[in-house]
Amino acid sequence: MSSGSQESGWAILRYPSYPSSQLILARELYPYGMKLNSIDAMRVGGKFMTEDGSIPEGQGAVHALLAECYELLHELRSEIEEDSD
């Protein structure tokens, strides 16, 4: 799916369908991981809650999307590590 290389000491992913200017650097994934962690930290007792303490609808969908985002981030990081070896 991708081929990797090293530039300036950072592992990158190159996707054939993307122009060469659109490279995914390992350091570019860092803010996404931080944002996912901050969203995850908003849960109280495993549930997202409003300011008044009520539990909004759609918990299952939000949890599934958050898990999918974590999985995608993990896959990208794994590909970068594999390609940099």
C-alpha positions in Angstrom: 0.0 0.0 0.0 2.8 2.4 0.8 6.5 2.8 0.7 8.4 4.5 3.3 11.6 6.4 3.7 13.5 8.6 6.1 13.8 12.4 5.7 15.4 14.6 8.3 15.4 11.7 10.7 11.6 11.3 10.6 9.9 8.3 9.2 7.4 9.0 6.5 4.8 7.1 4.5 4.4 7.7 0.8 1.1 6.8 -0.8 1.3 6.2 -4.6 -2.1 7.9 -5.1 -1.0 11.1 -3.3 1.2 13.8 -4.8 4.7 13.7 -3.4 4.0 16.9 -1.5 1.4 15.0 0.6 3.7 12.8 2.8 2.6 11.5 6.2 5.3 12.2 8.7 5.4 10.4 12.1 5.5 13.7 13.8 2.3 14.8 12.1 0.4 12.0 13.8 1.3 13.2 17.3 -1.4 16.0 17.5 -4.0 13.5 16.4 -3.0 11.1 19.2 -3.1 14.0 21.7 -6.6 15.1 20.5 -7.9 11.5 20.7 -6.5 11.2 24.3 -8.1 14.6 25.3 -11.5 13.4 23.9 -11.2 10.1 25.7 -10.3 11.9 28.9 -13.7 13.7 28.7 -15.5 10.4 29.7 -16.8 10.1 33.2 -17.2 6.5 34.4 -16.8 5.4 30.8 -19.5 7.7 29.5 -19.6 11.1 27.9 -21.7 13.4 30.0 -23.1 16.9 29.6 -22.3 19.7 32.0 -25.5 19.1 33.9 -24.5 15.5 34.4 -27.0 13.9 31.9 -25.9 11.3 29.5 -26.5 12.3 25.9 -27.8 9.9 23.2 -25.4 8.2 20.8 -22.9 6.8 23.3 -22.4 3.7 21.3 -21.7 5.5 18.1 -19.3 7.9 19.7 -17.4 5.0 21.4 -17.3 3.1 18.2 -15.9 6.1 16.3 -13.4 6.9 18.9 -12.2 3.2 18.9 -11.9 3.4 15.1 -9.9 6.6 15.2 -7.5 4.9 17.7 -7.2 1.9 15.4 -6.4 4.0 12.4 -3.8 6.0 14.2 -2.2 2.7 15.5 -2.2 1.3 11.9 -0.5 4.5 10.5 2.1 4.4 13.3 2.8 0.7 12.7 3.2 1.3 8.9 5.6 4.1 9.6 7.7 2.0 11.9 7.7 -1.0 9.5 8.7 1.3 6.6 11.5 3.0 8.5 13.2 -0.3 9.3 
